[in-house]
Amino acid sequence: MKRTRTVLVTGGAGGIGRAVARAFAARGDTVVVADRDAQRAMDTAHGLGVHGRILDITDEEAIASGLDAVQDEFGPIEVLVNNAGLLTVHGTLLELAGGDLDAILRTNVLGTFLMTQHTARRMVASGVAGSIVNLSSIGGRQPTPGMGGYESSKAAVDALTRWAAIELAPHGIRVNAVAPGPVLTETVSAGMPEGSPQRRAWEGRIPMQRFARVEDVAAAALFLAGDTAAHITGTSLPVDGGQLLT
Ligand SMILES: NC(=O)c1ccc[n+]([C@@H]2O[C@H](COP(=O)([O-])OP(=O)(O)OC[C@H]3O[C@@H](n4cnc5c(N)ncnc54)[C@H](O)[C@@H]3O)[C@@H](O)[C@H]2O)c1
């Protein structure tokens, strides 16, 4: 019989986060979507029939009080999906402003670290053998000109995944990442419409010749978080249609 878990999805009001929340909810889990965008967090929660919370993952005090409140209401968090990220700020090495790189790293690296640390502390204190899934990117392993700031942050997320995995294994807590190539969220679809030269050029880099659907990414997160992945920890699983092979 499936166990119902309390699952927290950061950035749960965004394109991938919403699909991840929907997948866990469909399994019967108690899902909390946490996002810094208050209106979209509440709209998403309402639309999916899950719970919504306002949370900025770069605000340590808000994380501590937010996690306590979730735990008080729904019991210990068993699954954390570190999905919130900043992926729209880009620039070449010669041009990217230092302040922009700082903002990328603050959300994608510091935010993911703080969420992992504060959630893992609570898992350890409650004796919960939980699971953490981070949203990385194959960009952390394969460069695309103009995207190096973002890609550096995702390489750090992969390192953070391995760091957390090796230190939390003695507590029975597993930590993995999903590393997509381009994913068909509303933002990506609007920026690269089907048939556009930019979209066709990128699809040409992908052996499976298409972008990932949000459901492809959600399925990988669900798998890594669950009992069928019980002996998998510290990995970053590409969901990229084979792009890393090229
Ligand atoms: N879309 C892609 O092609 C793609 C590819 C590889 C990896 N990813 C990763 O997947 C994750 C989700 O991406 P997406 O495409 O759904 O992005 P999105 O912009 O649609 O959603 C991101 C969500 O995170 C929230 N967020 C941003 N900063 C936050 C903060 N400080 N605190 C709380 N919430 C915050 C935003 O409000 C938004 O709802 C990101 O980590 C991204 O880097 C996306």
The ligand as an SDF file (V2000), in Angstrom:
LIG
                    3D

 44 48  0  0  0  0  0  0  0  0999 V2000
   12.4590   25.4430  -17.9080 N   0  0  0  0  0  0  0  0  0  0  0  0
   13.5900   24.8560  -18.2790 C   0  0  0  0  0  0  0  0  0  0  0  0
   13.8820   24.7360  -19.4780 O   0  0  0  0  0  0  0  0  0  0  0  0
   14.5270   24.2860  -17.2310 C   0  0  0  0  0  0  0  0  0  0  0  0
   15.5960   23.4740  -17.6540 C   0  0  0  0  0  0  0  0  0  0  0  0
   16.4650   22.9380  -16.7100 C   0  0  0  0  0  0  0  0  0  0  0  0
   16.2740   23.2150  -15.3660 C   0  0  0  0  0  0  0  0  0  0  0  0
   15.2380   24.0230  -14.9760 N   0  0  0  0  0  0  0  0  0  0  0  0
   15.0930   24.3000  -13.5390 C   0  0  0  0  0  0  0  0  0  0  0  0
   13.8210   23.9060  -13.0920 O   0  0  0  0  0  0  0  0  0  0  0  0
   13.3880   24.7580  -12.0350 C   0  0  0  0  0  0  0  0  0  0  0  0
   12.0100   25.3300  -12.3500 C   0  0  0  0  0  0  0  0  0  0  0  0
   12.0910   26.0170  -13.5870 O   0  0  0  0  0  0  0  0  0  0  0  0
   10.8010   26.5860  -14.3650 P   0  0  0  0  0  0  0  0  0  0  0  0
   11.1180   26.5370  -15.8040 O   0  0  0  0  0  0  0  0  0  0  0  0
    9.5760   25.9430  -13.8470 O   0  0  0  0  0  0  0  0  0  0  0  0
   10.8760   28.1130  -13.8970 O   0  0  0  0  0  0  0  0  0  0  0  0
    9.6900   29.1640  -13.5760 P   0  0  0  0  0  0  0  0  0  0  0  0
   10.3220   30.5060  -13.6770 O   0  0  0  0  0  0  0  0  0  0  0  0
    8.4840   28.8390  -14.3920 O   0  0  0  0  0  0  0  0  0  0  0  0
    9.3560   28.8230  -12.0700 O   0  0  0  0  0  0  0  0  0  0  0  0
   10.2490   29.1320  -11.0260 C   0  0  0  0  0  0  0  0  0  0  0  0
    9.4060   29.4470   -9.8050 C   0  0  0  0  0  0  0  0  0  0  0  0
   10.3240   29.6910   -8.7340 O   0  0  0  0  0  0  0  0  0  0  0  0
    9.8370   30.8080   -8.0120 C   0  0  0  0  0  0  0  0  0  0  0  0
   10.9640   31.4460   -7.3340 N   0  0  0  0  0  0  0  0  0  0  0  0
   12.0050   32.1230   -7.8790 C   0  0  0  0  0  0  0  0  0  0  0  0
   12.8060   32.5880   -6.9220 N   0  0  0  0  0  0  0  0  0  0  0  0
   12.2610   32.2010   -5.7300 C   0  0  0  0  0  0  0  0  0  0  0  0
   12.6370   32.3780   -4.3740 C   0  0  0  0  0  0  0  0  0  0  0  0
   13.7150   33.0920   -4.0230 N   0  0  0  0  0  0  0  0  0  0  0  0
   11.8610   31.8210   -3.4180 N   0  0  0  0  0  0  0  0  0  0  0  0
   10.7450   31.1110   -3.7520 C   0  0  0  0  0  0  0  0  0  0  0  0
   10.3340   30.9350   -5.0130 N   0  0  0  0  0  0  0  0  0  0  0  0
   11.0890   31.4800   -5.9900 C   0  0  0  0  0  0  0  0  0  0  0  0
    9.1900   31.7250   -9.0540 C   0  0  0  0  0  0  0  0  0  0  0  0
    8.2690   32.6230   -8.4700 O   0  0  0  0  0  0  0  0  0  0  0  0
    8.5370   30.6940   -9.9770 C   0  0  0  0  0  0  0  0  0  0  0  0
    7.1980   30.4050   -9.5860 O   0  0  0  0  0  0  0  0  0  0  0  0
   14.4770   25.8220  -11.8790 C   0  0  0  0  0  0  0  0  0  0  0  0
   15.3330   25.4590  -10.8150 O   0  0  0  0  0  0  0  0  0  0  0  0
   15.1980   25.7870  -13.2080 C   0  0  0  0  0  0  0  0  0  0  0  0
   16.5160   26.2380  -13.1170 O   0  0  0  0  0  0  0  0  0  0  0  0
   14.3590   24.5700  -15.8760 C   0  0  0  0  0  0  0  0  0  0  0  0
  1  2  1  0
  2  3  2  0
  2  4  1  0
  4  5  1  0
  4 44  2  0
  5  6  2  0
  6  7  1  0
  7  8  2  0
  8  9  1  0
  8 44  1  0
  9 10  1  0
  9 42  1  0
 10 11  1  0
 11 12  1  0
 11 40  1  0
 12 13  1  0
 13 14  1  0
 14 15  2  0
 14 16  1  0
 14 17  1  0
 17 18  1  0
 18 19  2  0
 18 20  1  0
 18 21  1  0
 21 22  1  0
 22 23  1  0
 23 24  1  0
 23 38  1  0
 24 25  1  0
 25 26  1  0
 25 36  1  0
 26 27  1  0
 26 35  1  0
 27 28  2  0
 28 29  1  0
 29 30  1  0
 29 35  2  0
 30 31  1  0
 30 32  2  0
 32 33  1  0
 33 34  2  0
 34 35  1  0
 36 37  1  0
 36 38  1  0
 38 39  1  0
 40 41  1  0
 40 42  1  0
 42 43  1  0
M  CHG  2   8   1  16  -1
M  END
$$$$
